[in-house]
Amino acid sequence: MSTTPSTARAEIQLPRDCTFTPSDWEVLSQYWYPVAIAADIQEQPVAVTLLDVKLVCYRSRGQVVIARDLCFHRGAPLSKGWVENDEIVCPYHGFRYNCEGTCTAVPAHPNAKISPKLKLIMYPAVERYGLIWTSLAGSQEEIPEFPGWDDPDFINILPPSFDIAGSAGRQMEGFLDVSHFAYVHTETFGDRSNTEVPQYKVNREGSQLTADYWSTVSNYGKGQENPAPEGFMWLRAFRVFPPFTAMLTVHFPEDGRLMILNCASPVSARYTRLFCPISRNFDKNAPVEDTIEFNLQVFNEDREMVEAQTPEDLPLDLMAEAHIPADRTSIAYRQLLTEIGLGRNYTS
């Protein structure tokens, strides 16, 4: 389901205490990001933050509404209010707003004409892959594709969102990195005796990057049964959607496919909320809880490294850090971020 109220308006306005440079914020505001798990958004308003902008999410008439978390009367957060008769009610003075953001009632003056200034700043809302997506600038870009989610041959799994005290760029680059498996993921699937990264290529398809990486590193977790034949070559196919989303398709034996959509949603320049829908066409009767637990363990291994990296920002100047051939994807990713207009001293 997608909901984009016809009267919704996305106003481009730099947030207070913005942690991004103005030029970077303007570029990043043009894209779609997930801000919540769809099942978590019901009538009770929920506060979320995207690119330092405080938002409120709730359902009205079954549809998702996203607005600036602010009543313009006295600046109260609407996320502390409630929904009644399909309208959100400000907790401070009871002002009511419909799902188009128009103020419909001022309880202190029930018969007075309502000022047109009493209108919420609204944002588009799209429900896809079990997530709620929005764009602060009303993006004309497409939401990244994730074909497994709508394929009846696949089962869908949605782990809870995962917070990282680090930048979205650093998290994304870590997701694309193929040489850290043996060192960061030793408790899950990495193998210290299998560290070599075979040659691979990165290709450009429009505004996206693709990379097919073949290796003998298994994707089965430690302690799990591994039915892959000896010497099986694992294909990990990456597709990068700028700025902070990437899809990984892992090809298992007997045409099994595991699809992971890594969505790094930038709460601020150095704080990220990760959403990660998963689809697979095998082990359909395996407990979903086991998959969620395994992936959360992998996320935690990555988080420890992302939160400790220096500099915290992802350097787009390729001279700022050293590179090796295994870094082809991350180099191309940094170049792509520069191409979309982010600054050389990018702060996320």
C-alpha angles and dihedrals in degrees: 000000000000127000123193109161111224092230094044116126128192111208118200105223126149109244123239114268090012112192093201128074109258092247093050092047091052092052094046093047089066094071137076121251134176113243104176145008107262095228090057093059112083131135094302106089116246125203118224134166129218124179089346091305114126112224137181122217127193142139124257120180087352093302128110117249123195122189140156105281092241139101106209093213096076105343098259118160111251090207087077090057131073143238118252126172089353092304129108114236122212109233094217105058104355098252109166128216129190124223090271089059096250117141109239103176141028104187095199089060108025095171100041125104111260117237114244087227088073094085126119123237102246132201132197118264126203124180110210137147089006091301137104112235130193141169122213092211097041092254123222088202120106123253107250114270123247107176098181093067094068097035111107089212090065132070118220128225126184117192117202117271115275126215123217125188090217141078125289090231093056091047092050093049090050090053089054095045114107100180098064097066095094094049108034100032100046092127095050116031110326122115121207089202092058107056105132117113111212119219116278138168133233117215133194122228109180107297092345135085126219131190130177111204120190122192143137093248106123122228093209113107125246109278094019121120109261111206093174112121118248111279093017111167112226118212117208109186115195128197118185123206111190134270106014113342130091134171121215121195114192114197112217128191118288094027093300115159130195115194122195124184109202108202113181105192111197108226087175136338092283104024124073135187110207122210117186121181113191130200130181137173098211138058087033093164096048115114111272089213091065092055092048092048092049094049093046088054090052090048091051092052090053094043093058090058098041092051091051100047121117125242093034089211122076106248111226092186100094090209092062096077136024120256138202130197090263088065095069094116096047091047091052089046092054090048090051092053089051090050094055088056108266116147126256089245091049111181102208 
